[in-house]
């Protein structure tokens, strides 16, 4: 498959995975919404995924969600390369935007660690 052909059909390639552009956008917007509601500080992948589970539990549930099931059972999910995945990439604008204004307000920026 050629990237130009995928682009014509609004399909993104992330390494060896193909994903619908609209679904990716929804993921990015959802992660941004979750991150925007967190206090500014560094977060591990476990903490961010836990917050995603809380978001699902609070009414955004999808059928057969591993993240929601783990949240409900208190089982942590670790993602060592979180910043490389769609959700991690989607959170970067939120994490990096307003860093200067948060510094002026003497608060730590939101960051993600693996």
C-alpha positions in Angstrom: 0.0 0.0 0.0 1.2 3.4 -0.9 0.8 6.3 1.6 -0.7 8.5 -1.1 -3.5 5.9 -1.7 -4.1 5.6 2.0 -4.3 9.4 2.3 -6.9 9.6 -0.5 -9.1 7.3 1.7 -8.4 9.1 4.9 -6.5 6.3 6.4 -3.4 6.9 8.5 -0.5 4.5 8.9 1.2 4.3 12.3 4.1 1.9 11.8 2.4 -1.3 10.6 -1.1 -0.3 11.8 -3.8 1.3 9.7 -6.4 3.6 11.3 -9.3 5.6 10.1 -8.4 9.4 10.2 -11.7 10.3 11.8 -11.3 7.7 14.6 -7.8 9.0 15.2 -9.1 12.5 15.4 -11.7 11.4 18.0 -9.0 9.7 20.0 -6.8 12.9 19.9 -9.8 15.1 21.0 -10.8 12.7 23.8 -7.2 12.5 25.2 -6.9 16.3 25.0 -10.2 16.6 27.0 -9.0 14.2 29.6 -5.5 15.9 29.9 -7.1 19.4 30.1 -8.9 18.3 33.2 -5.8 17.1 35.0 -3.6 19.2 37.3 -0.4 20.3 35.6 2.4 17.9 36.6 4.3 15.0 35.0 2.1 11.8 34.5 3.2 8.3 33.9 1.5 6.2 31.2 -0.1 4.2 34.0 -1.7 7.4 35.4 -2.9 8.7 32.1 -4.4 5.4 31.1 -6.1 5.2 34.5 -7.7 8.6 33.8 -8.8 7.3 30.4 -10.5 4.4 32.3 -12.2 6.9 34.6 -13.4 8.9 31.6 -14.9 5.7 30.1 -16.5 4.8 33.5 -18.0 8.3 33.8 -20.2 7.7 30.8 -18.1 7.5 27.7 -17.9 3.7 27.8 -17.4 1.5 24.8 -18.2 -2.1 24.6 -15.3 -4.5 25.4 -13.0 -1.8 26.6 -9.8 -3.2 28.1 -9.0 0.2 29.6 -12.3 0.4 31.3 -12.2 -3.2 32.6 -8.7 -2.6 34.0 -9.9 0.7 35.7 -12.9 -1.1 37.2 -10.7 -3.9 38.5 -7.9 -1.6 39.8 -5.4 -3.2 37.4 -2.8 -0.7 36.1 -1.9 -0.6 32.5 1.7 0.4 31.6 2.7 1.6 28.1 6.4 2.0 27.9 6.2 4.0 24.6 3.0 5.9 25.3 4.3 9.1 23.7 4.7 7.1 20.4 1.0 5.9 20.3 -2.0 7.8 19.0 -3.2 8.7 22.5 0.2 9.9 23.6 0.7 11.9 20.4 -2.8 13.4 20.9 -1.9 14.6 24.3 1.2 16.4 23.3 -0.5 19.7 22.2 -2.3 19.8 25.6 0.9 19.0 27.5 3.0 21.5 25.7 0.5 24.3 25.1 0.5 27.1 27.7 3.8 26.0 29.3 5.0 29.6 29.5 1.8 30.8 31.1 2.0 27.9 33.6 5.6 28.8 34.4 4.5 32.4 35.0 1.9 31.0 37.4 4.6 28.9 39.1 2.9 25.6 38.2 4.6 22.6 36.6 3.6 21.7 33.0 1.8 18.4 32.3 4.2 15.9 30.9 4.1 12.2 30.1 6.7 9.7 31.2 6.7 6.1 30.2 
